[in-house]
Amino acid sequence: MTYRTTRQWTLALAGGIAMIGALSTTSPKLLASPHPGAEPAQPSHHFWDDLNLDHLPGDAWERLRDNMQWHERRHDARVQQWIDHYRANPDNIVEIIERARPWMAWINEQVELRGLPGEVGLIPFVESSYDPLARSHRGAAGLWQFMPGTADALGLHRHNGYDARLDVIASTQAALDYIELQADQWYDGDIELSLAAYNAGAGTVNRARQAAASGGSAGDYWDLQLPAETMNYLPKLNAIAAIIDDPDAHGVALPEIDDTPAFAKVPVDAPINLSQLANLAGVDQAELTALNPGLTNGSASPAAVDVVLVPIEQEEAILAELSAPAPSTPQEGEQYLVQHGDSLSAIAGRHGISVAELRRHNGLNGDVIHSGQQLEIPHRSLAAR
């Protein structure tokens, strides 16, 4: 069976296919797994679950279970070994899944739309423990752990304060494109072999298949002799799927994850500083930062991204703030005379700047000001920050 997107590989133009094929054939390890000693960022608060879903609200776990296709693999001894391993550390599973909460429902939908096995949506569990900021000692980064060369071939750019490997939306689409492309190009639609190539590189998998064929084997993933990490790759994936499919039987209490929209896309028509936007729109800055891990310098530029993700409950307020005319502000160096009842935050808000910026510009150590005091207002607007 061949899995194709409705876009028919729009990313795989002739040059792109040639580049990806060459990379897959020659590189023994294009997409590295996380460094075993890496410390994923700990989840502090969960702000969202999904993006632009068209179906009725429901349970993300049920949707995932409905799309699972590899139930028979769970009887393999290697899968059972990893089931036992994960069952021995149920708190670790729950911790990783809590970290997946923001992205689980949206990734489920993307996998379902392509007709891929639901298990594919659990790859970030194995690759990065669902940490969008994860980096391996080999240089891979993001939820899907893309190496720089593979990211370049797939159009995941790194420039202007933006790393698309860390952008969950962009990197997920690229990862699923890549998995489908390799399955179609090399393995007659066999997704398991494509996942092995995702981990070890197509050249490594192809050589293992040739060796298996010379010994009379059919050459599917479960018959191959591959590097140890790749030999464990699908068993880990299937073990996690088995536990999620029947958590009670495995002694794991899954956190509830709704399958409903919780964040939205806002167009980037001018440079946006996330800290300033959060300040003006009354949004928790940590939410905006966590929703946009690809924005490595805390700001979004139209030259780098088309949209930023925002909490859906604040979408209207943020859109209103971005569309509002810039406030009338004094020119650089113009003085402002503090009036009775003024506060530093009120003055900063009226002039479209942050309190920290106003404090820093005037050499203030705190927020205490007094009537008659002269403050210098830096001439800046939201779009310029």
N, C-alpha and C positions, 0 to 999 in steps of 0.2 A: 504494500500500500504506500502511495506517495502522498506526503502532506505538503500542500502548497498554500500560500496566502492568496487572497483575492487580488493582491497587487501584482502577482506573477513576478516576484523578484524585482521590484522596481529598483532596489539598491544594486542588483546584480547585473549591471550593464557589462558590456563586453570587457572593458578594462577592469572593472571591479571583480568580476568572476576570475579573470586571469590572475589578478593580484592575490585574491583569497586562496585560489587553488594552489598557487605557487607557495604561499606561506604555509598552507596546510601540509603540502607534500614535503617541504624541506625542513620545517622546524619540528624538532622532537617535542617541544613543549611550548605551545603558543599561549595557552590559557592556564595560568598556574593556580593551584589551590592556595588557600590562605596559609600563611606561615603557621605551623603548629603552635608556636608560642605567642602568636599575635593576640592582643587583648582587644576584642570588639568593644565599641562604645556601649556603655550600659544605658538601657532605656530609662529615662527619668519621668516621662509623661507621654501618653499616646493621644495624638491630636486628630487622627483621621483614620479612615479605613479604606477609602476607595475613591475612584475618580470616574465621572461620566458613565455610570452604569445605567443601562436602559431597562433592566428587569426590576421586578418588585423586590422590596426589601426581604431579606431572608438570612440564612446562616451560611457564612463563608465555608464552613467545614462540610456542610451537606453538598454544596455545589462542587467542592473539590472531590468528595467521594463519588459523586455521580459521574465524574469525568475520568476516574482512575481506570486503567486498562490492563495493568500488569499483575493481577491478583495471583496468577499461577507462579510467578517468580518468588513469591514469599515462602515457598516450601524449599527453596534451595538452601543448602547447608550454610553457604556464606551469608545469605540474608538472615538466617536464623541466628547466626553468630552476632551480627550487628543489632538485631532486635534485642538479644540478651544484654548486649553492651549498653544500649540506650535505656532499657528497662532498669538497669542498675543505677542510672543517673536521671531519674524522672525530673528532678528540679532543673537540671541543665536543659532538658527538652523544653520545659515550660518557659524558661528564661529566653531561649532562642525564639520561641514562637511569640512571646510578648514583643520581642524586637521586630518580628515580622508583621505585627498588627497593622502598621500603616499601609503595608503594600500587598498583603495577602489577597484581598478580594479583587483588586485591580489585576494582579498577575494571573489569578484564576481565570478572569474574563479573557485576558489576552490569549492564554493557552487554549481555552475553550473555542474562541473564535477561529483559531487555526486548525481545529480538529486534532490537536496533539493530545497524547495521554496526559491526564491530570498530574501525574507524577512529575512531569517536566517542570511544573510550577514550584516544586520543592527543591530544585537545584541550588538556589541560594542558601538553603539550610546546610548543604554539604560544602559549598564554595566559600561562604563568607559569614555563616551564622546570622544571615540577614542584617549585616551591618553595612550600610551604604558607604561608609568611610573606611572599610577594611582595606588594608594593603599588605601584600605578602612580601617576603624577603626577595622574591624573584622579580618584583616590580609590577605584579598584577594589582588591580585596584577595583573597588566598587562591589556592589551586590553580586555581580556575575563574574568578578575577577578577570577583567580583560587586561592582557598584556598590551604595552604601547603599540607594537607593530600591528597586532590584530585590530586594535581599536582604530588605528589610522585607516586600515583597509576597509573597515566597516563604516567609516565616516564619523566616528566618535572623536570629535575634535577636542583639543586642549589649548585654549588661547583666551586672551582677554578676561582673565580671572574666572575661567569656566573649564571644568573637566567633565566631559560627557560620560566618562566611565562611572562617575559618581552620581550622575543624574539617573534616578531610578527609571523614569519613563523612557528616556532615550536608550539606556543600556539594556533594558528589558526587551525592547523592540529589536535592537541589534542582536542580542543573544538568541532570540527565537528565530530571527531571520537566518542567522548563521547555522543554527542547528538544523533548520529545514534545508538550507542550501547544501550543507555537507551531506545530509541524508540523500538528497536528490542527486547530487553530483557524483558521489562515491559509492553509496550503499543501497541503491534501489529502494529508497524510502525507509530503510531500517533506522529508526530513531535511536535504538540502543547502541548501535555501532557509531552513530553520529555523536552521541554523548561521550562515548569512549574517546573519539577523536577530539571532542571539545576539551577533554581533560589532557590527553596525551599528544595530540597532533595527529592529523590524518596519515602522515608518513609512517608513524609508529604502528598505528592500527592496520594499515595496509600491509606492512611487512609481516605482522603477526597473522593476518588472514592468509597470506601466501604460505607461511610456514604451516598453518593449520590445514590448508588444502593439500599440501604435499603429503600430509599424514593421513589423508582421507577424511578429515573433519569437514562439516558443513561450513564452518567459519563464522558462526554467529558469536556474539560477545561472550557468551558463557563458555565457549570452547577455546577461547584464545588465551595465550600466554602473554601477558602485558606487564608493564611496570606495576609494582605493588600498589601504588596509589590508585592506578586505573583499575586494577583488579578489584579494589574495594569500592570503587566509585558508584557503580549501580547497586551493589549490595547495600551500601549505606542508604542510597536513595529509596530503594524498595523497603528497607527496614523502617525508615521514617514514615513512608506511606502506609505500611501495615499498622503501625501504632496509631496514626491519625484515623485510619479506617475503622478501628475498633479500640479506642483508648481505654475503655473500661476493662477489656480483657487483658490489657497490658499494664494496668495499674497507673495510668497517666490521666490526670485531670486537665483537659485542654481549656485554655482561657476562651471565653466567648468572644467571637469576632463577628460583627454584623457585616452583612453583604450590602451595605448602603453607602451612598455618596457621603463623603466627609471633607473633601477638598475639591477645589476647582482651579481651572486655568485662567489666568489674567494676562492679557496681551502686554508685551513690552514694547511700547512705542518710543520711549525715551529712557535714558539711564535711570535706574531705580536703586536707591540704597535701602536695603532691607531694614536696617535699624531705624532709619528715618521714617520709612513707611509704617513700621510697627508703632512708632511713637505717635505719629499723626492720626493713624486710624484706630488706635486703641487696641492693637493686637499684640499678643505676647511675642516678643522677638524670637524666643526660642522656638516657637511654632514655625515661623517663617524660615528660620535657619534650617530646622530639621526637615522641612518639606522640600528644601532646595539645596541638597548637599553638593550639587555640582557647581554652585556659585562659590568658588573658593575664596573670594575676597569680600563676600558679603554684599555684592551689588550685581545687578542684572543690566546688561547692555544689549541693545538691539543687534549689535554686531556679533553677539555670541549666542543669544537665546531669543526665542519668539515669545515665550510665556514664562511666568513664575507661577508656582502653586501656592494657593492660599487656603486657609480653613474655610469651608463652605459657608459657615455661619457668619463669617465676616466678609464674604465676597462683595456684597453690595456696598458696604462701607468703604472697602478698599478701592473699588471701582469709582466710587464717588470722589474719593480723595485724589485719585490719579487723574480724573477728568476735570477737577476743579481748576479754575484759573489760578496761576501763581499769585501768592499774596504780594501786595505792594510792600517792598522792602527798601530801606535806605541803601544808598550806595556804599561800597567798601569804604570803611573809615568814618562814615557818618555817625554822629553821636546820638544816643537816645537818653533822654532825661527820665530817670525812674520816678514814677508817680506814686502817690499814696495808695496802698493796696496792691501794688504790683508784686509779682513773684517772678523768679527766674524762669520757671517753667511756663508761665503765662506769656512772658515776653518772647521766649524762644518759640512758642507755638504761634504767636501772631506773626512772627517773621520767617516762619518756615525753616527753622534750624533746630538742632538738638540742644538740650540743656548743656550737655558735655561740651559741645562746640562753642556755645556762648561763654561758658565758664573758662574754657581753655583760651579763647581769644582775648579775654579780659584779665587773665591771670588770677582768677578767683580760686580759692581753695575750698570753698563751700558754696552753699546756696543763699547765704544771708546777704541781702541788699537793703538799701535804705532810700527813702524819699530824697530826691535831689541828686542822687548819685548819677554820674555819667557813665554809660556803657557804650562800647563800640560794637556795632552790629555787622558781622561779616555778610556780604551780599551774596547769598546763595539761594538756590531753589531746590525743590525736591528732585527735579529732573537732572540737576547738575551734581547731585550727591550720589 
